[in-house]
Amino acid sequence: MTEKSSIRKLIGSVTGGGLKENLQVRLSVPPQQVQEGSFIVIDSQEWFFYGIATDLQLQAVDPRYALEPSRQRLPENLAGLLDQQTLYTNLVVLPALMLEQEPADPEAQMAWHKAIEAGDKEKPNPLPVKSIPVHHADAFLASAGDVAEIFGKPEEEGNFVIGFTREQDHPVCVNLDKLIQRSSGIFGATGSGKSFLTRMLLAGLIDRNRASVLVYDMHNEYGLDDTASDTGQNVRGLRSGFGAARVQVVGVGAGAAIRGSVPDFNLVLGYRDLLPEDIELLTLELNLKETTPTVLDALKQSFGSDHWFKAFKEMRRGAVIENEDGKKVPAPDSVAYWANQCGVNQMAAEGLHDKLRRLFNRPYILENPPADSIQAVMDALKKGKHIVLSFGDFESDLDYLLISNLLTRRIREEWEKITNEFRSGKGQEPRPLVIVVEEAHKLLNRDMASQTTFSTIAREMRKYYVTLLVIDQRPSQIYDEVMSQLGTRVCGWLGDEDDIHAALSGLAGRDALRGMLSRLQPKEEVLLLGWGVPMPILVRSRRYDEQFWKDVKSNRKVGLDQEQVIKKLYPD
């Protein structure tokens, strides 16, 4: 037995199962010593098999032994011996990875290593499981070395400790470089700790300088300090943790204040910033009619992309004048007059004007803003700074949908432009960007997903160095096509069966993992799945407290420069 396996805890041996049916392990220890979600290692001659415990089942060699306690018929010592022989517990293990072992024989081991050094043999790496262990192969609870073998060592560049194994507190890492290569999702019911977990992951990305981060902070939780609703303790914000030189808080609207504090600068939209397609994305929120695209297109043709909003706002609804015959006709500055001149249905134009009054009156939309704050946000992100866009008092769905969509559209255009310039040899390689979206189902539901820029980013913006991190309590309301693009999923407790099904959609072994996800602790337990982790694993998440920030500061390393990060992420 190798040194690594000697420090593992032996729990039983394999007695049956398969790739489709999962593996059956007969426990040699009391079932209370092994829990659902345990990380299991099976030593099978030349291979290690790694899996996760998905079920425990009481079994008997004959059902009659389980029906009647033997202590009612036999002395205590004999009853104990009989129970050991006739009653047992099966552990169901979902196999995920397999890793070739070095030979036990010293001479063969030496030849094995020489072949690897000479390049005649590849160094063993964990592979997706394609076979099964032999009968009676020993099964163990994973050691710290096993966890590090699969999930990486905490001290390695790019690794971030997200939590610990439940039974033995072994640290479990997420590779941040891999995490940001594809869009990701953090899911959990209200109160399950999604925001704290998101803060931790963002702190890791910022601390290790893996990418720029833009957070759409709908509820003003991420930038500045907050107070925990359950404990009343202070919760440090990202700007407080890293300082304004690295993290900037942007407030929506001139003179905005976030929790009584002044933001680093304000986001104000100009009339020129709003395009007709931005209005179409508000169809559900504004209850727009099917005639809206026709009216918007006519406005664009009449006044141009830069001036249509101002012109439409200044039109008067229902204004009339008397003509030479004494009849009342639409005034030249009325909506009806413009509609008649352009061949647009008058009722459709007036109806759209009524619906857009909610936008006409938004105080953060100005005719001549003092600066191009959208460009300022993009410039900061390109320079490696991180932006938390706090909505302040503008927490309605209308504000969130409009601003996040508009800003993301501009970012998409900018990142596509600089990426194309780079690939044509005319510019520098763009910095990777992660856009964090709260209440994702409002932007990525079935009705909205086909229209929003967010769904485009989830599907195809990886090649332009932009990915999403979506946060939501109702993954079942996110469009299936978007869910399929979320490479890494961090799932807390979900009470609704539809949400559980959606969170696991498209993943191998989802049927075996469904029960585990429904039985998580309401807080501090999460299931890691998908692209960013080698295999599914249940962890007890780190606490987001002052100790976390002390660890971040004490372990802080100088991150790779931008060129090194990009080469590491996109070697091609």
N, C-alpha and C positions, 0 to 999 in steps of 0.2 A: 504494500500500500504506500502511495506517495506521501510526502510530507504534508501536502495540502489536504489530502483526504484524511490524514490521521487526526486533524483537528476538527473535522466535521462531526456532527452528531448522527450516529446510525439510528434510523427509525424503523427500518423494515426491509423487505425485499420484494422484487417484482414477481407477481404470480400470473399475470395475464394482461390482456388488453391489446391495443393496436393503434395505428396512426389515426384512424377515424373514430374508434371507440374510446380513445385515451388509454392510459396505462393504469393497471391495478397494482397497488402496493399493499401487501399485508403488513400491518404495523406490528412492531415488536415492542412498542412503548405505549403507554396509555394515550388514548385519543386526545385528551386535553392538552398534550404536549405539542400537538400539531394543529394548526388552524387553517381554515380556508384562506387561500392567497399566499401560503408559504412558498418560498423559493426552494425547489427540490433539485438535488443532484443525484443522478444514478450512475454508478460506476460499473460499466459493462465491458470488461476485458480491455479492448483497444480504444474504446470510446467513452467519453463522458456525455450524458444526456442531461439537458437542463429543461426544467418545466415548472409549472405553477400548480399548486393543489387547488382543485376546483370543487371537491366534494369529499365527505367522509361518510362511510356506510357501515352500519353494524351488520355482521354476518355470523352465520353458524354453520358447522358442518352438516347439521341436521336441524330443521326448524323446531323440532321438539325440545332440543336443549335450550333454545331461547325462550320458549313459552313458559317453562316452569323452572324457577330458581332451584339449582342443585342443592343449595344450603337447606332447603326444606326436607330433603331426603337423605342427605349424607352429612357426616361430620365436617367441621369447618375446613380442616386441612385437605381432606379428600375432595370436597367441593371446589376448593381453589385449584387443585391440580386438574380436575375435570374441566373446569371453565377455561383453563389455559389451553387445553387441547381441543375444545369444541367451539369456543366463542372467540371471535376476533373482529378487528376493524379493518376495512379496506379504505385505502386512500386513493382517490381518483386524481391522476396527474395528467395535465395537458402538456404534452411534450412540445418544445418550441425550438431548441437548438441542440446541436451535437458538435463535439470537439474531439479531435483525435488526441489520444494520449501518447506520451513517450513510452517506449518499451520498458518493462520492468527489469529485464536482464541487463546488467551493466555493459556488456560488450555490444549488445544490440542498441542500447541507449546511446553509446558513444558513436556508433556508426550512423545512427539516426540524426544526431546533432551535426555530424560532419557533412552529411548529405544536405542538410539545410544551409549550412555555412557555405558550401560549395555551389549552391544554387541548383543542385540536382533535385531538390525537393522543396516545395513551398512550406513556409512556416505555417503551422496549423492555426486556423482562425475559426471562430464559431460559425457554423453553417446552419441553414434552415434544416430542420429534422426531415430526413428522407428514409430513415430506417427505425428500428426499435431495439431496445436492449434485450439481452438473453434472459431466459427464465432465471429467477433467484438472484439477479443482479442486485447488489446492495443499494439501498436508497438512503440518502442523508439529507438533513437540513443544511442548506448552503452555508459555507463559512464566509468570513470577510474576504478571503482570497478569491472565492468563487464569484462573489458579487463584483469585486474589482475586475476579475477576468472578463466578465460579460459587460458590465456597465462603465468600466473605466475607473481609474484611481482619482480621488479628489484633487491631488496635486498636479495632475496632467493638464496641459494647456487646453483651454476650451471646455473643460468639464466643470459642471456646477452641481453641487449637492442639493437635490430637491427634497430629500427625505431619507427615511431609514426603514429597513425591514422591520416588520412588526414584532417578531419574536425576539430577535437578537440584536437589534439596533445597528446593523451594518449599514454604512452610508451608501446611498444609491445616487448615481450621477446621471445627469442629462448632458449630452454633448451639444453645446450651444451652436457650434458650427453647423451641425446636422439639423438641429431644430429649425433654424431660419432658412434652410434651403427650400422648404415647402411651407405652405400655410398651416397653421395649427389652431386648435380649439381648446378652451377650458370650459368645462360644463359642470353644473351642479345646481341643486335646488337652492332657493333663497335661504341664506344663512349658513350655507355649507362651507364658506370661506374662499369663494372664488377670487374676491378682490385681494385678499391677503396673498394667495398663491400667485396671482398675477403680479403683484408688487415684487414678490421675491424673484420671479423669473426675469422681470424687467430690470431689477437691480443687478442680477447676474449678467444680463446682456450689456448694461451700461458699464458695469465695473470691468468686464473683460474686453470692452471695446469691440464687440462682435458686429454691431450694426447700429445705424441711427434708429431711433424709436420715436414714433408719433402716436400719442395716446389721445383718443377722443374720449375725454373724461366727462361723461354726461352728468354724473352726480358729484363732481368735484372731490374725488376720493384719492387721487394718485399724486398730485403735485405737492400740496402743502400738508402740514400735520393735521391729523384728525383725531377723533376720540372714538374708541371701540364701543359699540352699542351694548355689548354684553358685559364687558369688564369695567368700562369707564376709564381705561388706561389710554395714555397718549400713543398714537400710531404715527410713526414718522413717515413723511412724504418723500418722494423721490428727490425733489429739489433740496429738501432739508438734509437728506442723506449725502448728496453728491455736490451740492452747491450750485449757485446760479451760473457759474462758468461752464458747467456741463449740462445741466437740466434747466430749461426755461419754462416758466408757466405763462401761457398766453390766455388772456381773458377775452371773451366775446363782447364786443361793443365798446365804444369810447367811454372812458371813466369807469370801467368795470372793476369790481372788487371781489376777490375770492376769499370767502370766510374772513372778511374784514381786512385782508391783505391786498396790497397793490401788486398786480401781475407785472412780469418783466416787460411786456408790451401787449397791446390790444389788437384784436382782429376785427377789422371793419371792412365790410364789403361795399364795393362801388356798383352803381347801376350797370357799368360796362362788364362787370364780372358775371352777371347772370345771363345765361343763354337759355333759349327756349327748351332745350333738352333737360336743363335743371328743373324747370317747372313740370315737365312731364313726369319726372320721378316722384312728384308729390301728388300723383293722381289719387291715391287712396286717402291720403291725409286731408286733401282739399276737396275730395269728392268731385273730381273733375269729370266732365262728360267725354264721350267718344269723339266729339267735335273739337276738342281742345287742340290736338295737333294741327288741324287745318287752320284754326285761328292764329295759333302761334307762328305757323309758317308764313301766313299773310303779313303778320306784324314784322317778321324778320325781313320779308321782301320789301315792305314799305319803308322801314326805318333803318334796317341794317342790324347786325348782331350787337353793335355797341350801343345803339340808341333806342331800341324797341321798348325796353322796360320804362325808360323815362317818358317816352312819348305816350305809352299806354297809361301810365300812372296819371299823367296830366290831362287825359281825356275826362270829360264829365259824363256821368251816367244820367241819362234821361233829360239832358239839357235841350231845350227847344227855342225857336224864334218864330216870329210871324213873317211870312213872305209877303210879297206885294199884293197877293190876293187875300191876305188876312188869315191864311191857313197856318197852322202850327206845323213846323218842319224841324228836323234835327239841326241843332246848332253846329257850326263848322268845327267846334272843338269837342264835339260829343262822340261817344263810342258809336252810336248809331250812324252818324254821318260818315265816319271812317269806314264802317262795315259796308255801307251802301256804295261808297266810292270804290271799294276793293272787291266787291262781289262776295262778301262774307255774310253768312246768316246773322242778322241783327241780334236775334235772341241768344245765339251762341256766343257772340262777342260780348254782349252785356252780361251774360251769365258768367263768363270767364273773368270779366272785370270785377264782378261782385266777389268771386272766390279769391281773387288775388289781393283784395283789400287787406287780408291778414298779412301779406308780405309787404304791401305798400307802406304799412304802418310800423314795420319792424325798425327799431331805433338803430340797429347795427348796419342797416343798408342806407348809404349816403350817396348823394349825387357826385360829390367831389371829396372823397376821403383824403386825409392829409398825407397818406403814404400807401404804397402797395403792400399791405400787410401779408397777403398770400405769398407774394414773392419773398418777403422777409422770412416767412416760415420755411420755404423751400431752400433758401440760401443757408439758413442755420442748419437744416438737416444735411445738406451737401457738405458742410464744413465739419460734420461729425458731432454736432450738438443734438440734444434730445428735447423734444417739445411735448409738453402736456397741455392740450387745449381744453381749458375748463370753461364750461358753458355758463357758470355763474347763475344768474337769475333766469337765464333762458334755457330752461330744462324741459320745454315741451317737445313732443315728438316732431313738430313742424320745424323748430329750430335745429334739432339734431339732424334730421334728414337733409335739410337744405344745406347746412354748412358742411357737414361731413362729406356729402356727395360732391359738392362744388369743389372743396379743397382737394379731395381725392382725385377728381377728374383732372385738375391742374397738375397734381403730382404725377399722375400717370403720363400725361403729355410731356412733362419735363423729363422724367426718367427714360421714356422711350426715345426722346430726342438725344439726350446725352449718351445713351447706350448705342444708338445708331452712329453717332459721331465717333465714339470710341472704336466701334467695329470697322469704320471706314478709315481709321487712322488719323482722325482729326481732333481727338480730344482724349481726356483721361478717363479711366474706367470709373463708373459711378460707384458710389458707396452703397452697400446693401441697406435696405430700409424695411423696417417692420412697422406696419400700421395696426394699432390695437383698437378694436371695435367692441364697445359695450352694447348690450341689448341688440345682439347681432340679428335676431329674428325680425326686427323691424326693417332692416335693410336687405336681408337675404332670404326673405320668405319666397314662396312660389310665385306670387304676383309681382314682386319687385326684383327678384334675382336676375331676370333676363335683361333688365334695364340699367341696373346700377353698375357703377365702375367697380364696386367691390367684388362682384361676381367675376368680372373680367380679370381682376388681379388674382383671385383664387384659382382661376382656370389657366391663365397664360402669362402672368406677369413675372413669374420666377426668372424667366430669361432676361427680364429687364431689371433684376435685382430687387424686386419689391414683393413682399409676402404679407399675409394677414395673420394676426392673432385675434381670433374671435372669442368673446366671452358671453355666455348665455345660460339661462336657467331652463330654456325650453328648446333643446336641440331638435325636437320633432317638428318645430315650425320653420326650421331652416331648410331650404330647398335641397332635395336629394343630390342634385348635380354638384352643388357647392360642398355639401358634406363629404362627398367622395373625393374632393380635392384637399381635404384637411389631412395632412400626412400624420401629424402627431396629435393625440387627444389625451388630455388630462381630465379625468372624470371623477368628480366627487359624488356624494350620495344623490341619487335621483329617485324620487318616489313614484313617478308616473311610468307605466310600462311602455308607452309610446316613446317617451324620452330616452329610456334605456335602450330600446331597439334602435333608435336613431343614432345614439352615441356610439354604438357598436357596429353600425352598418358598414359593410364592405370589409370587415376585418376577419381574419381567420380565427376559428375557435370561438366565435361570438356566442354560440348557444351555451357553451360551457362557462363563459364569463358573465352571462346575463344575471344569474342568481347571485354571483359575487358582488356585482355592482349594486344590486338592490339591498344587499346586507352590509354595506359599508357603514362605518360610524358617521353620524350626522356632520361631524367636523373632524378635520385633521387626518382623514384617511382618503387616499386617492388611488385610482387605478391608472397606471401609465400604459399607453398603447400606441402602436403605429410606428411611423417612419423614424421618429427621433429616438426610439429606444429599441434595443436588439430584440426584446421579447416582452410580453405583457408582465407587469409586476405590480403588486399592491404595496404601497408604502405609507408610512406614517409621516406626513409632511412636516417640514421644519416649522417652527413657530416664528412668526414675523414680529420680533420684539427687539429690544435693545441688544440682546445677546447676538441676534442675527447681524445687526449692524457692526457690532464689535468684531465678529468673525469676518465680515466683509472687509473691514479696514485692516485687520491684522494679517489677513491672507491676500491682501490686494497685491496684484502683480502688474507690471507694466504690460499693457496689451500689445498685441502685434500692431504695426502700423497699417494704414489702410491698404497698401499694396499687398502686404503679406496676408491680410485677412481675405481679400478678394481672391488671391491665388489659391488659398486653402479651400475656399468655398467653391470656386469655379475653375478647376484645373485646366479645363479645355480652353 
